[in-house]
Amino acid sequence: MKGLVLDAKWKPKSDYKVSDWEKETGKAVTGSSVWHNPTLEIRDWPDPTPGPKEVLIDIQACGVCGSDMHFYETDDEDYILYPGLTKFPTILGHEFSGKVAEVGKDVTLLQVGDMVTVEEMVWCGRCTPCRNGFPNHCTNLEEIGFTIPGAFANFIAVDEKLCWKIDGIAEQFGSEEMGYSIGALTEPTCVSYNALFERGEGFRPGHYFGVFGAGSIGLAAIGLAKAAGAGTIVSFEISPQRMELAKKIGADFVYDPREVNPHEVLMEHSKGEGFDFLYEASGVPEIVVPEMVKSLAINGKIVQIGRAAQSVPMYLETIQVRRGQVYGSQGHSGHENFPNVIRMVSAGRLDLSPIITAQYKLDDAVKAIAQSTTRTDGKIIVRPN
C-alpha cells in the first residue's frame, strides 16, 4: 500500500540528555530535541495484517493535525517542531475514520462493513496509570502516527478496543461520505472534550468562556462550549479565515489579539468580574497565559491544551487571591469522551462540518500538510481511498 512517511535523523541536541529508555526503544520523549532534517513523501509501505484482536480498516478520511504541521516545519537548526513522543520512520496521520475490511479471529466488538473512528492513543490497560483510570498517561503508550504507522495510508490495523462506531453520524448528515468526513473530526473534538469536561471539570451554563487560538482544537472547544450553555464565548485568533470559522461555530465575539489587549477585552465583556473558563489552544502560552491570569474570575479556570515546550510567566499571587485553578490536559481516551462526542454529533447538538475547508487525495497529502502551515484552514481532510 501507499502511505505518507516521515523520516528523520536521530541527532539529539547537545543540551538534551537521552535516557536509557529512549536509547533502548528508539523513541524520543521530546521529539523537537532529537529528530533532525525530516523528509516527508508518499511511498510504498508493507500492507498491515490484523492480529487476533485487531481489525483492518479501509481508511476513508484522515484530518491534518497541528502536530503533522509541526513535523513538516523545522526550527532554525532543522529540528522538527513537535515536542512530544515520536519514533521515525513512520506513516503520519491520526485523526481518521474508515470501514472495517477484515477482522481478527478473536474480535467480538465489530464486523466487516462497520463504520468506525479510532482513538490515536494506544494505551496498554496494564500499567499503573491505565489501571488507575488514566489511559492518556499510559506508561507503555504508543501513538498512531507518532510512534507507530498512522492513517495517511490506504489501510491500518488497530485493536478493536480503540474503535468506535459512527453510523449515527452518517445518519445525521445523510451520507456515508459525510459520515466519514465528520467522523474524522471525532479525535480532535475528544481532545477538547477531555480538556473541558474531564481535566478542566466543566463549567456552569451561563459562565464566561474564553478561547485563545481557533485552530481545529480551539474551534471544537467553541462548539462544545456553545452546546454546553456558555453564557458568552470570546475567541482570539490572528487568521481572518479562522476568525470567521469561530463565529460560525458559536463564538459571540472574535478578536485579533494583535489589535487589542485581550485581558482588557475579557474584563470589559465580563463587566469587570473576569472569565470563568479560559482555554489555551494557541500554542504560544508564554504570551497568552499572562493575559489569562489578568482576566481570571474568582474561582476561574485556565486549561492548557496547546503543545509548546515553553516556560511560562505566571503571577501566582493572582491565582491564590482569586482562587484560580490551572489544568494541564493531554489526549482523548477514557472518561466516556469518544461515545459522548459521537452522541452529540449524531443528535445534531454539535455540528463542526463548517470547519472542513479543504480535501485532498492521498497522493497530494504533502501538499495538504504544506497548506496547513498557512494557518488559515479549519480542518484539512485527506481521503486515501
Residue pairs with C-beta under 8 A, 6 or more apart in sequence:
1 44
1 45
1 46
1 47
1 48
1 153
1 154
1 155
2 42
2 43
2 44
2 45
2 153
2 154
2 362
2 363
2 384
3 42
3 43
3 45
3 91
3 149
3 150
3 152
3 153
3 154
4 40
4 41
4 42
4 91
4 92
4 93
4 152
4 153
4 362
4 365
4 366
4 369
4 382
5 40
5 41
5 42
5 43
5 45
5 89
5 90
5 91
5 92
6 38
6 39
6 40
6 71
6 88
6 89
6 90
6 91
6 92
7 38
7 39
7 88
7 89
8 35
8 36
8 37
8 38
8 39
8 80
8 88
8 89
9 35
9 36
9 37
10 26
10 28
10 34
10 35
10 36
11 34
11 35
11 36
11 37
12 18
12 33
12 34
13 33
13 34
13 77
13 79
16 30
16 33
16 34
18 34
19 29
21 27
22 28
22 29
22 34
25 87
26 87
27 85
27 86
27 87
27 147
28 34
28 35
28 85
28 86
28 87
29 84
29 85
30 83
30 84
30 309
31 80
31 82
31 83
31 84
31 85
31 86
32 70
32 75
32 79
32 80
32 81
32 82
32 83
32 309
33 79
33 83
34 79
34 86
35 79
35 80
35 86
35 88
36 77
36 78
36 79
37 74
37 78
38 71
38 72
38 74
38 80
38 88
40 71
40 72
40 92
40 366
40 369
41 366
42 362
42 363
42 365
42 366
45 91
45 149
45 153
47 155
48 56
48 149
48 155
48 156
48 157
49 56
49 157
50 56
50 102
50 103
50 104
50 107
50 157
51 104
51 157
52 104
52 105
52 106
52 107
53 104
53 106
53 107
53 159
53 160
53 161
54 104
54 107
54 157
54 158
54 159
54 160
55 100
55 101
55 102
55 103
55 104
55 107
55 110
55 116
55 157
55 158
55 160
55 163
56 100
56 101
56 102
56 103
56 155
56 156
56 157
57 96
57 98
57 99
57 100
57 101
57 116
57 118
57 155
57 156
57 157
57 158
57 163
58 98
58 99
58 100
58 101
58 154
58 155
58 385
59 96
59 97
59 98
59 151
59 153
59 154
59 155
59 156
59 384
59 385
60 97
60 98
60 99
60 177
60 180
60 383
60 384
60 385
61 96
61 97
61 98
61 180
61 181
61 183
61 184
61 381
61 382
61 383
62 93
62 94
62 95
62 96
62 97
62 150
62 151
62 152
62 184
62 381
62 382
62 383
62 384
63 95
63 96
63 184
63 185
63 187
63 188
63 216
63 379
63 380
63 381
63 382
64 95
64 368
64 369
64 372
64 379
64 380
64 381
64 382
65 94
65 95
65 188
65 216
66 215
66 216
66 217
66 283
66 307
66 372
67 82
67 84
67 94
67 146
67 307
68 92
68 93
68 145
68 369
68 372
69 369
69 372
69 373
70 80
70 81
70 82
70 307
71 80
71 81
71 82
71 92
71 369
72 369
72 370
72 372
72 373
73 80
73 81
73 373
74 80
74 81
75 81
80 86
82 307
83 307
83 308
83 309
84 146
84 307
85 141
85 143
85 146
85 147
86 146
86 147
87 146
87 147
87 148
90 145
90 146
90 147
90 148
90 149
90 150
91 145
91 149
91 150
91 151
91 152
91 153
92 145
92 150
92 152
92 369
93 144
93 145
93 150
93 151
93 152
93 153
93 382
94 120
94 143
94 144
94 145
94 146
94 150
94 151
94 187
95 120
95 151
95 184
95 185
95 186
95 187
95 188
96 117
96 118
96 150
96 151
96 156
96 184
96 187
97 115
97 116
97 117
97 118
97 166
97 179
97 180
97 181
97 183
97 184
97 186
98 115
98 116
98 118
98 151
98 156
98 180
98 385
99 113
99 114
99 115
99 116
100 110
100 111
100 112
100 113
100 114
100 116
100 163
101 112
101 155
102 112
103 110
103 111
103 112
103 160
104 160
107 160
108 160
109 160
109 161
109 163
110 116
110 160
110 163
110 165
114 163
114 165
114 167
115 165
115 166
115 167
115 170
115 176
115 179
115 180
115 183
116 163
116 164
116 165
116 166
116 183
117 163
117 164
117 166
117 183
117 184
117 186
117 187
117 338
117 342
118 144
118 151
118 156
118 158
118 162
118 163
118 164
118 187
119 162
119 163
119 164
119 187
119 190
119 332
119 333
119 338
120 143
120 144
120 145
120 146
120 187
120 332
121 135
121 136
121 138
121 141
121 143
121 144
121 331
121 332
121 333
122 141
122 142
122 143
122 144
122 148
122 158
122 159
122 162
123 130
123 135
123 136
123 138
123 140
123 141
123 333
123 334
124 130
124 138
124 139
124 140
124 141
125 131
125 135
125 161
126 140
127 138
127 139
127 140
128 139
129 135
129 137
129 138
129 139
130 138
130 139
133 334
134 334
135 331
135 333
135 334
136 194
136 330
136 331
136 332
136 333
136 334
137 330
137 331
141 147
142 148
144 150
144 151
144 156
144 158
145 151
145 152
149 156
150 156
151 384
152 362
152 365
152 382
152 384
153 362
153 384
154 362
154 384
154 385
164 186
164 338
164 339
164 342
165 342
166 179
166 180
166 182
166 183
166 186
166 342
167 179
168 342
168 343
168 345
168 346
169 179
169 182
169 183
169 342
169 345
169 346
170 176
170 178
170 179
170 180
170 183
171 179
171 346
172 345
172 346
172 347
172 348
173 179
173 182
173 353
178 353
181 353
181 356
181 359
181 381
182 345
182 352
182 353
182 356
184 381
185 216
185 220
185 352
185 355
185 356
185 379
186 338
186 341
186 342
186 345
187 332
188 216
188 217
188 220
188 379
189 220
189 223
189 224
189 341
189 345
189 350
189 352
190 332
190 337
190 338
190 341
191 217
191 220
191 305
191 329
191 331
191 332
192 217
192 218
192 220
192 221
192 224
192 281
192 305
193 220
193 224
193 332
193 337
193 340
193 341
194 329
194 331
194 332
194 335
194 337
195 221
195 279
195 303
195 305
195 327
195 329
196 202
196 203
196 221
196 224
196 225
196 228
196 277
196 279
196 303
197 224
197 228
198 329
198 334
198 335
198 337
199 303
199 327
199 328
199 329
200 277
200 279
200 301
200 303
200 327
200 329
201 301
201 327
202 228
203 209
203 225
203 228
203 230
203 276
203 277
203 301
204 276
205 228
205 229
205 230
205 231
206 229
206 230
206 231
207 230
207 231
207 276
207 277
208 230
208 231
208 232
208 234
208 266
208 269
208 270
208 273
208 274
208 275
208 276
208 277
208 297
209 225
209 230
209 231
209 232
209 233
209 234
209 275
209 276
209 277
209 279
210 233
210 234
210 235
210 236
210 266
210 275
210 277
210 278
210 279
210 292
210 295
211 218
211 221
211 222
211 225
211 233
211 234
211 235
211 236
211 246
211 251
211 279
211 281
212 218
212 235
212 236
212 257
212 262
212 278
212 279
212 280
212 281
212 282
212 288
212 291
212 292
213 236
213 237
213 280
213 281
213 282
213 283
213 288
213 306
214 222
214 235
214 236
214 237
214 239
214 242
214 243
214 245
214 246
214 251
214 254
214 281
215 242
215 281
215 375
215 378
216 355
216 378
216 379
217 281
217 305
217 306
218 235
218 237
218 246
218 279
218 281
218 282
219 242
219 245
219 246
219 249
219 352
219 355
219 378
219 379
220 352
220 355
221 279
221 281
221 305
222 233
222 235
222 246
222 249
222 250
222 251
223 249
223 250
223 350
223 351
223 352
224 344
224 350
225 233
225 250
225 277
226 233
226 249
226 250
227 250
227 344
227 349
227 350
230 277
232 252
232 253
232 269
232 270
233 250
233 251
233 252
233 253
234 251
234 252
234 253
234 254
234 255
234 265
234 266
234 269
234 275
235 243
235 246
235 251
235 253
235 254
235 255
236 254
236 255
236 256
236 257
236 262
236 282
236 288
237 243
237 246
237 254
237 255
237 256
237 257
238 256
238 257
238 258
238 375
239 375
239 376
240 376
241 357
241 376
241 377
241 378
242 375
242 376
242 377
242 378
243 254
243 256
245 354
245 355
245 357
245 378
246 254
247 254
248 354
249 352
249 354
249 355
253 265
253 269
255 262
255 265
257 291
261 291
262 288
262 291
262 295
263 291
263 292
263 294
263 295
266 274
266 275
266 278
266 291
266 295
267 274
267 294
267 295
269 275
270 295
270 297
273 297
273 298
274 295
274 296
274 297
274 298
274 300
274 322
275 295
275 296
275 297
275 300
276 297
276 299
276 300
276 301
277 300
277 301
277 303
278 292
278 295
278 296
278 300
278 301
278 302
278 303
279 303
279 305
280 288
280 289
280 292
280 302
280 303
280 304
280 305
280 306
281 305
281 306
282 288
282 306
283 306
283 307
283 308
284 306
284 308
284 310
285 304
285 306
285 308
285 310
285 312
286 308
286 310
286 311
286 312
286 313
289 302
289 304
289 312
289 313
289 314
290 312
290 313
290 314
290 315
292 302
293 302
293 314
293 315
293 318
293 319
293 324
294 318
296 302
296 318
296 319
296 322
296 324
297 322
298 322
298 323
299 322
299 323
299 324
299 325
300 322
300 323
300 324
300 325
301 324
301 325
301 326
301 327
302 324
302 325
302 326
302 327
303 326
303 327
303 328
303 329
304 326
304 327
304 328
304 329
305 329
314 326
318 324
319 325
319 326
332 338
341 350
344 350
345 351
345 352
352 379
354 378
355 378
355 379
356 378
356 379
356 380
356 381
357 377
357 378
357 379
357 380
358 368
358 371
358 377
358 380
358 381
359 380
359 381
359 382
359 383
360 367
360 368
360 380
360 381
360 382
360 383
361 382
361 383
361 384
362 382
362 383
362 384
362 385
364 382
365 382
368 380
368 382
371 377
371 380
372 380
